[in-house]
Amino acid sequence: MANDTALRPVLVIDTTGRWCAAALKLADGRIIQRDEAMERGQAERLAPLVGELLDEAGMVPGELWRIGVATGPGSFAGTRAGTAFARGLALATGAQAIGISSLAAMALETDPEARAIVFTVHDARRGELVWQVFKGGKAAGEPVRSDVAAAREAFAATGSALLAGSGAKLLGPSAAWVDHAPLTALLALSAGASKDAPLPSPHYARPPDAALPGGIIP
């Protein structure tokens, strides 16, 4: 008997990087996706982009089963916008919102058979990286924020790990990774997540630089 979760529509969104991206996996297995390069403006573009996907699929939002969202680490504004949108759409439609670590999605895309060691690394700028090691498809510890030198030392200690993420070339100049939204991996992780998964929560690379009046962090 086929797994009935494979017959339920899943939407994923990723606004953590220099893009606004989303993909929709339909009940018949087809995948429709959009991936638009942009430095900023994801919050304004995301809702129309998702609407275009649903229109192309001939679906209404209430037919969605799950809404997966990349929770970072990534850009502060993009990560916040994507997470808020996913939670809001889930509340409006009754779908389940699922938060997916961007590092985990990159690891799965790099090692879909879960046979290797993958060192996923996000370039947080200002000489800092956020990295995490995955072995056999499982996280081997929590994400770590460090300077480039410490990350290089950790990467060297893994032996022959594969590199993935926006900071990959800082650790291995010959790394093949091209920064992009790992939509297929996000779909797989969203569909396979536990039904008891908590609501998405953003993973920021660092605290915001500015606060609103009254000391409130945005």
WOKAPE-V149114 format. One record per residue. N is the residue number from 1. SS is DSSP state (H for helix, E for strand, C for the rest). PHI is phi as a letter, one per 40 degrees, with the letter a starting at -180 (none if undefined). D_FIRST is the distance of its C-alpha to the first C-alpha in Angstrom with 2 decimals. Layout:
N&SS&PHI&D_FIRST ; N&SS&PHI&D_FIRST
This chain:
1&C&none&0.00 ; 2&C&c&3.79 ; 3&C&c&6.54 ; 4&H&c&8.51 ; 5&H&c&11.65 ; 6&H&c&11.37 ; 7&H&b&11.97 ; 8&C&b&15.09 ; 9&C&c&18.49 ; 10&E&b&20.29 ; 11&E&b&24.02 ; 12&E&b&25.98 ; 13&E&b&29.75 ; 14&E&a&32.27 ; 15&C&b&36.00 ; 16&C&c&37.05 ; 17&C&b&38.92 ; 18&C&c&41.03 ; 19&E&a&38.44 ; 20&E&b&36.58 ; 21&E&b&32.99 ; 22&E&a&29.73 ; 23&E&a&26.36 ; 24&E&b&23.72 ; 25&E&b&20.10 ; 26&C&c&18.81 ; 27&C&c&15.51 ; 28&C&c&15.54 ; 29&C&g&16.14 ; 30&C&c&19.89 ; 31&E&b&22.32 ; 32&E&b&25.76 ; 33&E&a&28.35 ; 34&E&b&32.02 ; 35&E&a&34.14 ; 36&E&b&37.81 ; 37&E&c&40.47 ; 38&C&a&42.79 ; 39&C&c&44.99 ; 40&C&a&45.03 ; 41&C&g&44.12 ; 42&H&c&40.38 ; 43&H&c&40.71 ; 44&H&c&42.13 ; 45&H&c&39.82 ; 46&H&c&36.42 ; 47&H&c&35.97 ; 48&H&c&37.00 ; 49&H&c&34.77 ; 50&H&c&31.66 ; 51&H&d&32.83 ; 52&H&c&33.04 ; 53&H&c&29.44 ; 54&H&c&28.25 ; 55&H&c&30.64 ; 56&H&c&29.42 ; 57&H&c&25.81 ; 58&C&g&27.06 ; 59&C&b&25.80 ; 60&C&b&27.64 ; 61&H&d&27.54 ; 62&H&c&26.08 ; 63&H&c&22.71 ; 64&C&c&22.27 ; 65&C&c&19.83 ; 66&E&b&21.53 ; 67&E&b&24.83 ; 68&E&c&25.41 ; 69&E&b&29.00 ; 70&E&c&30.83 ; 71&C&b&33.21 ; 72&C&g&35.60 ; 73&C&c&37.88 ; 74&C&a&39.37 ; 75&C&c&42.05 ; 76&H&c&43.09 ; 77&H&c&43.18 ; 78&H&c&39.99 ; 79&H&c&37.95 ; 80&H&c&39.36 ; 81&H&c&38.75 ; 82&H&c&35.09 ; 83&H&c&34.31 ; 84&H&c&36.27 ; 85&H&c&34.64 ; 86&H&c&31.08 ; 87&H&c&32.05 ; 88&H&c&33.91 ; 89&H&c&31.21 ; 90&H&c&28.66 ; 91&H&c&31.24 ; 92&H&c&31.86 ; 93&H&b&28.29 ; 94&C&g&26.45 ; 95&C&c&24.18 ; 96&E&c&23.94 ; 97&E&c&26.40 ; 98&E&b&25.55 ; 99&E&c&28.35 ; 100&E&b&27.80 ; 101&C&d&30.63 ; 102&H&c&32.02 ; 103&H&c&32.78 ; 104&H&c&29.20 ; 105&H&c&28.00 ; 106&H&c&30.73 ; 107&H&c&29.87 ; 108&H&c&26.22 ; 109&H&c&27.39 ; 110&H&c&30.01 ; 111&C&b&27.84 ; 112&C&c&24.19 ; 113&C&c&23.49 ; 114&C&f&25.16 ; 115&C&b&27.66 ; 116&C&b&30.96 ; 117&E&c&33.34 ; 118&E&b&33.64 ; 119&E&b&36.67 ; 120&E&c&35.98 ; 121&E&a&39.17 ; 122&E&b&40.19 ; 123&E&c&43.75 ; 124&E&c&45.13 ; 125&E&g&48.53 ; 126&C&f&51.93 ; 127&C&g&51.33 ; 128&E&b&48.30 ; 129&E&b&44.74 ; 130&E&b&41.62 ; 131&E&b&39.49 ; 132&E&a&36.66 ; 133&E&b&35.43 ; 134&E&b&31.79 ; 135&E&b&30.98 ; 136&C&f&27.68 ; 137&C&g&26.11 ; 138&E&b&27.66 ; 139&E&c&30.86 ; 140&C&b&33.77 ; 141&C&h&35.89 ; 142&C&c&36.63 ; 143&C&c&37.91 ; 144&E&b&41.62 ; 145&E&b&44.33 ; 146&E&a&47.22 ; 147&E&c&49.77 ; 148&H&c&49.16 ; 149&H&c&51.07 ; 150&H&c&49.00 ; 151&H&c&45.74 ; 152&H&c&47.08 ; 153&H&c&47.93 ; 154&H&c&44.46 ; 155&H&c&42.89 ; 156&H&c&45.24 ; 157&H&c&44.30 ; 158&C&c&40.66 ; 159&C&g&41.81 ; 160&C&b&39.83 ; 161&C&c&37.50 ; 162&E&c&36.10 ; 163&E&b&37.61 ; 164&E&a&35.96 ; 165&C&h&37.27 ; 166&C&c&40.39 ; 167&C&c&42.60 ; 168&H&d&41.39 ; 169&H&c&44.52 ; 170&H&c&46.77 ; 171&H&c&45.57 ; 172&C&a&45.07 ; 173&C&d&46.98 ; 174&C&c&44.99 ; 175&C&d&41.60 ; 176&C&c&39.37 ; 177&C&c&37.75 ; 178&C&b&38.47 ; 179&C&c&38.09 ; 180&C&a&35.43 ; 181&C&c&32.56 ; 182&C&c&29.41 ; 183&H&c&27.11 ; 184&H&c&24.06 ; 185&H&c&24.24 ; 186&H&c&24.76 ; 187&H&c&21.61 ; 188&H&c&19.54 ; 189&H&c&21.43 ; 190&H&c&21.26 ; 191&H&c&17.50 ; 192&H&c&17.20 ; 193&C&c&20.08 ; 194&C&c&20.18 ; 195&C&c&20.15 ; 196&C&c&23.57 ; 197&C&d&25.04 ; 198&C&c&28.65 ; 199&C&c&30.04 ; 200&C&d&31.06 ; 201&C&b&34.52 ; 202&C&c&36.52 ; 203&C&b&37.56 ; 204&C&c&40.98 ; 205&C&c&42.67 ; 206&C&a&45.86 ; 207&C&c&47.39 ; 208&C&c&48.66 ; 209&C&c&52.20 ; 210&C&b&53.42 ; 211&E&b&53.34 ; 212&E&c&53.92 ; 213&C&d&57.18 ; 214&C&g&57.33 ; 215&C&g&55.45 ; 216&E&c&51.99 ; 217&E&c&49.55 ; 218&C&c&47.57
